[in-house]
Amino acid sequence: MKLSRTTLVAVLGVLVSACTTTPSQPVVERLDGNTATTLTALRKPVELVAETLHNAGGDPFAYIGPFETNRSGTRAQYLWVSGPSVENAKVEPTLLCDGQALTLTSSDSDMSHLGLSKPPYEQPAPWSLQWYYTLTPETLKCLADAQRVTLETKADNGKSDQFSADAKALAALKEFRAH
């Protein structure tokens, strides 16, 4: 069979485009083999960058990441929050959505209670603290539609650090909400 030059170019174009990598999806699903729970999460959590740090040279990043567990059709959504430890930090952080403090219900951080054998996101650094909250549809909508999200961590002495992300950095939350 003889191919014309035009046909050959078209076939090569299709083959080359098939070999190029497509952008990775921001939302991934994986099965926790130890608990038989399907976990849906962002490929990478949303990174918030420090606006104010009371400790010069402190970790300039904090993270938020929604996740959903599905165990035999029973679904639950949570919000994972991680920030650098603050000296004597015993106070829960405050999460602001476009300047308004969100009311978050703390969830047991015991992974088995969440239906998981390990955390949904890797701990960013050994000194990072992690919190888990029940994620309501209203809170997820606010975070996904926000122009700015700010996480404030406080130490017992009243000193605080603030970390923020803008709408562009929060785009993956829209994908998670739409999944």
N, C-alpha and C positions, 0 to 999 in steps of 0.2 A: 504494500500500500504506500503510495507516494503522497506526502502532505505538501500542500502549497506553503509558500513562505508566510503568508498571512495566517494560515491555520497554525503553523508551527509557533509563530510569535504569540498567538492567542493562548495556545496550550501552555507554553512556557510562562506566560504571565499568570495564568491560573495556578500553576505549580509553585511559582515563587511566592505568590500571595498566600497560598496555603501553608507555606513553610514559615512565614513570618509570625512572630509571637503576637498574640492578642493581649491587650491590657488585662492584667489579672483582676478578677472580680474582688471588690472590697469585702463582700460577705461570703463566709465559708461555712460549710457544715462538716462536722466530723462526729464519728461515733465514739463514745467513751466505752471501750470494750470491757471495762471492769464493772460498769453500772448499767450498761445497755441503754444509756441516755444519749440522745442526739443533741449535740451542742451546735447552735448557730451563733456565730460571732463575727466581728470584723477581722479581716486578715491581720490588721495592725490597729491597736487602739489609737484614739485621737490624742495627739500630743498638744499639751498646753505649755506655753512658754512663760517664764517668770516675768512679771511686771515689777514686782517689788520683792526683794529678799532681805530679811533682817540680818542674815548672816552672809556677809560678802564671801564669795567663793563657794556658796552652797549650791546644791543641785538645781539647775535652772529649768527642770522639766517636771511636769505632772501629767497624768494620763486619765482618760475616761474611756470606757468601752462597754457598750450594751451587749448582752448575750441572752439567748433563750435556751431553755432546756425543754426537751420533749421526751418524756418517758411513757411509752405505751399510749401516746395520744394526749397525755396530760402535759400541757405547756405552761411555762412560767417565764417571765422576763425579769431580768436583773440589770443593775448597773454596777460595774466594777470601777472603782476609783483608786488611783495610786498617786502618792506624792512623797516627796522626800521627808524623812522623819524630822520633826521639829523637837528641839530639846524639851523634855517633859511634856510632850504632846499627849494629852489624854482626851482632848476635845475633838469631837467629830468635825470634819471639815464642812464648810458651807459652799454649796454650788449655786452660782447665780446664772440665770438665763436672761440675757438682755437686761441685766441690772436687778432682776427680781429674784430673791432667794427662793429656792425650790424646797418644798417640804418632802424630805426623803425619809422613808421608813427603813431603818437598819435591818439587814437580814443576817441571820447566823452565818458566820464565815466558815463554818465547818462544811467542807466540800461534800461530805456524804449527805448533809441536810439539803444541799442544793442539787443532789443527784449526780454529782461529779466526783471522780477520784483525784482530780488535780485542778488547779485554778484555770479559768477560761483564757487568761492571758498570762504571759510570763512576767514574773516580778522584774521591773525595769533595772533595779540595782539592789544589792544586799541591804542597803539602808532604807529602802522604800517601804512605806506603810501601805496597806491595802484595806479597803473597805468595800462592803457589798450592800446594795440597797435593792429593795423591790422596785421594779420599774413599771410605773403606770403608763397607759397609753397617752395621757395628758402630758406627763413629764417627757416622754420620748418625743412627742410632737413639738413641745417647746424647744428641746435641745436640737432637733433636726431642722427647725425653722429659724433658729436664732441667728442673729448677726454677730453675737459675741457670747461666749460662755466663760465664766471665771470661777476658779476654784480657790478658796481661801482656807489655808491651814493656820491654826493658832496653837501657840504654846500656852502653858499654864500662866506664864508671866505676862500674857497679853500680846506678845509680839506675834506678827502674822506675816505670811508669805502669800502672794497672789500670783496665780498662773492663768493665762487666758489663751483662747483660740478664737479666730474670726470665722465668718461664714464659709470661707473657702476651705479652711482646715476641718470644718464640721460636715463637709459634703458627704462623707461616708455614712453619717448618721441617717441621711435621707434614704440611702440605699438600704440600710438595715431596716428602717421603718417600712419600706416598700416590699421587703422580702416576703 
